Amino acid sequence: MGDAMPLTAAWINERREEWGRKHVDAMVRAGMQGERNCFYAIEGGYIIGMPFDWSVEVVSAISMGVMSGARYLVALRDPKTGEAVIDAAYPAEVFHGAH
């Protein structure tokens, strides 16, 4: 993941420090093996993991990411709430208007 998806890999490493390697690695592995609601990422033309069940937040984040050409978008299950924690790098134009 690191070479093809460096922003995703960096975010995953931050979550390992915050939430613990055991939980994060288990969620990434589960998502990569086809289990929903664990791990999902889009970066540089690659899509890995399995999507989360659709909620307004998930649909909005993924739609905005795909339609805006976000540099990356990643979702990982929070160990406390079980909900998707989503991070993305959207182009500035998304929030400031196209120039």
Secondary structure, 3 states (H helix, E strand, C coil): CCCCCHHHHHHHHHHHHHHCHHHHHHHHHHHHCCCCCCEEEEECCEEEECCCCCCHHHHHHHHHHHHHCCCEEEEEECCCCCCEEEEECCCCHHHHCCC
